[in-house]
Amino acid sequence: MQQRFSGQQALGQAYRELLALCDRLETLADSIPHRIDASSCHVIMAELQDKLRQVHALEETILLPAVVDERTARNRKDLIERLRAEHHQDDRAAAELVRVLKAVLDDRASLRWDAIGYMLRGFFETVRRHVATERLLLWRHA
């Protein structure tokens, strides 16, 4: 039981850190096209993919086993497949976002500012929704 609690604490902390990155993305999106904070871009580029991978790994080891047990495994298979597919989609989107931010900083962005803003917003809104859903699942199965 103690191990499960400490795992949930680790996941909670990872969620808070990921949501803090989402806050940075939102601030960045709000600043487009007037002023791009290069420092914030560098932080996002350095941390986003690793933080997302860390959250996904914790979810795989803490959340998914809590959601599924032997009696309900077949009933929850679709849910787990969907969550794992979302992880892969989030990972791809984060990699693309980092690529675009690097291009912006290198002054070689091929996208228009409004497209970059939509991309940032789409990503952080999706991640926030994902975290909210998985927190709810964890709470219901704790």
C-alpha distance (Angstrom), angle and dihedral (degrees) to the residues before:
residue distance angle dihedral
M1 . . .
Q2 3.84 . .
Q3 3.81 90.7 .
R4 3.81 90.6 52.3
F5 3.82 90.7 50.2
S6 3.81 93.0 50.1
G7 3.80 89.7 48.0
Q8 3.79 90.2 52.4
Q9 3.81 89.2 49.6
A10 3.81 90.4 52.0
L11 3.80 90.7 48.9
G12 3.81 90.9 47.6
Q13 3.81 90.7 52.4
A14 3.81 91.5 47.0
Y15 3.82 89.5 51.1
R16 3.82 90.8 51.3
E17 3.80 91.0 51.1
L18 3.80 92.6 47.2
L19 3.80 91.0 48.7
A20 3.81 89.3 50.3
L21 3.81 87.5 57.0
C22 3.81 88.1 50.1
D23 3.81 88.0 54.1
R24 3.82 89.0 53.5
L25 3.81 89.7 49.8
E26 3.79 90.5 51.1
T27 3.80 92.0 50.2
L28 3.79 89.0 48.7
A29 3.81 91.8 49.5
D30 3.80 90.2 49.2
S31 3.81 90.3 54.1
I32 3.81 95.6 54.3
P33 3.00 124.4 145.7
H34 3.79 98.5 -0.1
R35 3.77 102.6 61.2
I36 3.78 130.4 -1.6
D37 3.78 113.4 -157.7
A38 3.80 102.8 -137.6
S39 3.80 91.7 -168.0
S40 3.80 91.4 56.3
C41 3.81 90.6 46.6
H42 3.80 90.2 53.7
V43 3.81 92.1 50.1
I44 3.80 91.4 49.3
M45 3.79 92.4 46.6
A46 3.80 92.0 48.5
E47 3.81 97.7 45.7
L48 3.79 111.7 24.8
Q49 3.79 103.3 80.3
D50 3.81 94.9 40.5
K51 3.82 92.6 46.7
L52 3.80 91.2 48.9
R53 3.82 91.3 49.5
Q54 3.81 90.2 48.8
V55 3.81 91.9 51.7
H56 3.79 91.9 47.4
A57 3.81 92.2 49.3
L58 3.81 91.0 50.2
E59 3.79 90.9 48.1
E60 3.81 90.0 51.6
T61 3.80 92.1 52.6
I62 3.82 100.8 34.8
L63 3.78 111.7 21.6
L64 3.79 103.9 36.7
P65 3.83 95.3 50.7
A66 3.81 88.5 49.0
V67 3.79 90.9 53.4
V68 3.79 95.8 46.5
D69 3.75 130.4 52.8
E70 3.78 130.6 162.5
R71 3.81 94.5 -89.3
T72 3.79 95.5 51.4
A73 3.81 102.2 31.0
R74 3.79 94.6 110.3
N75 3.79 92.8 45.8
R76 3.80 92.4 51.1
K77 3.81 98.3 41.9
D78 3.81 93.4 96.2
L79 3.80 91.7 49.0
I80 3.79 92.4 51.0
E81 3.79 92.4 46.7
R82 3.80 89.6 50.9
L83 3.81 92.7 49.3
R84 3.80 91.6 49.1
A85 3.81 90.9 48.1
E86 3.81 88.6 51.7
H87 3.80 89.3 52.4
H88 3.81 90.8 54.7
Q89 3.79 91.8 46.0
D90 3.83 91.8 48.7
D91 3.82 90.5 49.5
R92 3.82 91.9 52.1
A93 3.80 92.0 45.8
A94 3.82 91.6 49.6
A95 3.81 91.3 51.2
E96 3.81 90.5 50.6
L97 3.79 91.4 46.8
V98 3.81 91.5 52.4
R99 3.82 89.6 48.8
V100 3.82 91.2 52.2
L101 3.81 93.4 46.5
K102 3.81 90.2 50.9
A103 3.79 89.4 51.1
V104 3.82 90.1 50.1
L105 3.80 91.3 51.5
D106 3.81 90.7 46.7
D107 3.84 88.8 50.2
R108 3.80 91.9 -121.2
A109 3.81 102.2 105.7
S110 3.79 112.3 150.1
L111 3.80 94.0 -165.2
R112 3.77 125.8 82.8
W113 3.80 117.6 -111.6
D114 3.79 93.6 -108.6
A115 3.82 90.4 53.4
I116 3.80 90.7 50.4
G117 3.80 90.3 49.7
Y118 3.81 91.7 50.0
M119 3.79 89.9 48.1
L120 3.81 92.2 52.3
R121 3.81 92.4 46.4
G122 3.78 93.8 45.9
F123 3.77 90.9 52.3
F124 3.81 99.7 47.0
E125 3.80 92.9 42.2
T126 3.80 90.8 51.9
V127 3.80 92.4 47.6
R128 3.80 92.3 48.1
R129 3.81 90.5 50.4
H130 3.82 90.5 47.5
V131 3.81 91.9 51.6
A132 3.81 92.0 47.0
T133 3.81 91.4 51.3
E134 3.78 94.2 47.2
R135 3.80 92.6 46.0
L136 3.80 87.5 54.1
L137 3.80 91.2 49.6
L138 3.78 91.0 49.1
W139 3.81 92.4 48.2
R140 3.81 92.0 49.4
H141 3.82 92.5 49.7
A142 3.78 100.0 38.4
